[in-house]
Amino acid sequence: MNIIDRNFSELAHEIKNLNEKELYHRMRKAYEGVPEAARISCMGFFERYPYWGRLDEEKGIYEEIELKQQTLSQHIDDFIWFYDSLCDYRSRKTLYAVLNNWYRYDFESTASAAEKTFDQYFDLDLVRCTPNEVMADLGAYVGDTVLSYIKNYGPDCYKRIYCYEITKENFDIMERSLAGIRDISMRLKGVGDRGGIMGVEQNSASFSANRLSDEGQGVEVVTLDEDIKEPLTIIKADIEGWEQKALMGSVRHIINDHPKLLISVYHGNEDLWKIPQMIYDMSDDYRFFLRFRGSAVYPTEIVLTAI
């Protein structure tokens, strides 16, 4: 047992032995001990990106803390399972840092765990590619993941890349950014667990945070199992909380093709344990790794690599 194993074990034991009221009290007290500037930053962040609940001290709204407390209370055994399933020290250090941040508002552990060596999604110690790769890039944004892939592996190290994006403004920029690059199929579509027409919820802070919505009509939504017939070797997903639905619509590819999975697991509190559990239930021979590139104050940009 190393120090991270011991710290995680002690953290999990402490959470398991607290009732929900006491756990919330401790988390709220930890938050109130954070410097004012950091608290103001958190409140503004959660207002701009409402994935995790609101936080407004003046109005007495602490929904973000309440939802984190409920996740820890109800799913600490799931987090223990995930910790035990992770395949390297860096991954376990990352999971401990995230949960320690949630519970204690500790910024040192997240600062220590943040990864800067590799580009997001393409940890070269983990993700190895050949000229036969067929990638589905879900949430392709303006083509940045494709450009990162080519930078890391070269322009001849793939067979085809499918890019899915739901925001027309982003799609238009992507077409210009990737113009002239071979074998790129750009699709103005969303990806989910069923086909249909859905709305696009606009985020005023950034087009990158636009997401699918059950309200309105604006974009075609497909499943990967129906939309791509050839075998896939890589699925990358950063789709603002629809990652679970996209995986449900990719079951046949995951079971039959065993693609490398590069999945954002931070848009909802449950994603961090539920997405790896979903993948394991589909195919129990995946190996799990976790990397984090976001802020030490509030950890985002957390990527699950399953290979």
Long-range contacts (C-beta under 8 A, 24 or more apart in sequence): 2-89, 4-89, 4-92, 4-93, 4-96, 5-92, 7-96, 7-100, 8-83, 8-92, 8-95, 8-96, 8-99, 11-96, 11-99, 11-100, 11-103, 12-76, 12-79, 12-80, 12-83, 15-72, 15-73, 15-76, 15-103, 16-76, 16-77, 18-73, 20-69, 20-70, 20-73, 23-69, 23-72, 23-73, 24-65, 24-66, 24-69, 26-103, 27-65, 27-68, 27-69, 27-102, 27-103, 27-104, 27-105, 28-62, 28-65, 30-103, 30-104, 30-105, 30-106, 31-62, 31-65, 31-105, 33-105, 34-105, 38-107, 38-297, 41-297, 42-297, 42-298, 45-298, 48-203, 48-204, 48-205, 49-203, 49-205, 49-209, 51-240, 51-241, 51-267, 51-268, 52-268, 52-269, 67-269, 68-102, 68-103, 68-269, 71-102, 71-269, 71-270, 72-99, 72-102, 72-103, 75-270, 75-273, 78-273, 78-274, 78-277, 79-272, 79-273, 81-273, 81-277, 82-272, 82-273, 82-276, 82-277, 82-288, 85-276, 85-280, 85-288, 86-288, 86-289, 86-290, 87-287, 87-288, 87-289, 88-289, 90-115, 90-289, 90-290, 90-291, 91-288, 91-289, 91-290, 91-291, 92-290, 94-290, 94-291, 94-292, 94-302, 95-272, 95-290, 97-292, 97-299, 98-272, 98-292, 98-299, 98-302, 101-298, 101-299, 107-296, 107-297, 108-296, 110-292, 110-295, 110-296, 110-297, 110-299, 111-296, 113-292, 114-292, 114-293, 114-294, 114-296, 115-291, 115-292, 115-293, 116-293, 118-152, 119-148, 119-151, 119-152, 120-148, 120-291, 120-293, 120-301, 120-303, 121-145, 121-148, 121-236, 121-262, 121-303, 121-305, 122-148, 122-149, 122-152, 122-153, 122-262, 123-289, 123-291, 123-305, 124-152, 126-289, 126-305, 126-307, 127-260, 127-262, 127-305, 127-307, 129-153, 129-157, 129-158, 129-234, 130-157, 131-156, 131-157, 131-158, 131-159, 132-158, 132-159, 132-233, 133-157, 133-158, 133-159, 133-233, 133-234, 134-158, 134-159, 134-160, 134-161, 134-162, 134-230, 134-231, 134-232, 134-233, 134-234, 135-160, 135-161, 135-162, 135-232, 135-233, 135-234, 135-235, 135-236, 136-161, 136-162, 136-164, 136-191, 136-224, 136-228, 136-232, 136-234, 136-235, 136-236, 137-161, 137-162, 137-163, 137-164, 137-236, 138-164, 138-191, 138-224, 138-235, 138-236, 138-237, 138-238, 138-239, 138-246, 139-164, 139-165, 139-236, 139-237, 139-238, 139-239, 139-240, 139-264, 140-164, 140-165, 140-170, 140-174, 140-186, 141-165, 141-170, 141-174, 141-208, 141-238, 142-170, 142-173, 142-174, 142-177, 143-173, 143-174, 143-177, 143-178, 144-177, 145-236, 145-238, 146-178, 146-181, 146-184, 147-177, 147-178, 150-181, 155-181, 155-182, 158-183, 159-183, 160-184, 160-185, 160-230, 161-185, 162-187, 162-228, 163-187, 164-189, 164-190, 164-191, 165-189, 166-190, 166-200, 166-210, 166-211, 166-212, 166-219, 167-200, 167-207, 167-210, 169-207, 170-207, 170-208, 170-210, 187-227, 188-219, 188-220, 189-219, 189-220, 189-221, 189-222, 189-227, 190-219, 190-220, 190-221, 190-222, 190-239, 190-242, 191-221, 191-222, 191-223, 191-224, 191-227, 191-237, 191-239, 191-242, 191-245, 191-246, 191-249, 192-221, 192-222, 192-223, 192-242, 192-245, 192-246, 192-248, 192-249, 193-223, 193-245, 193-246, 193-248, 193-249, 194-221, 194-223, 194-249, 195-220, 195-221, 195-222, 195-223, 195-226, 196-220, 196-221, 197-221, 209-240, 210-240, 211-239, 211-240, 211-241, 211-242, 212-239, 212-240, 212-242, 222-249, 223-249, 223-250, 224-249, 224-250, 224-253, 225-249, 225-250, 225-251, 225-252, 225-253, 228-253, 231-256, 231-257, 232-257, 232-259, 233-257, 233-259, 233-260, 234-259, 234-260, 234-261, 234-262, 235-259, 235-260, 235-261, 235-262, 235-263, 236-262, 236-263, 237-261, 237-262, 237-263, 237-264, 238-264, 239-264, 240-267, 241-267, 241-268, 241-271, 243-267, 243-271, 243-275, 244-271, 244-274, 244-275, 244-278, 247-275, 247-278, 247-279, 247-282, 248-278, 251-282, 254-279, 254-282, 254-283, 255-282, 255-283, 258-283, 258-285, 258-286, 260-305, 260-306, 260-307, 261-286, 261-304, 261-305, 261-306, 261-307, 262-303, 262-304, 262-305, 263-303, 263-304, 263-306, 264-301, 264-302, 264-303, 264-304, 265-290, 265-302, 265-303, 265-304, 266-294, 266-299, 266-300, 266-301, 266-302, 272-302, 275-304, 276-304, 276-306, 279-306
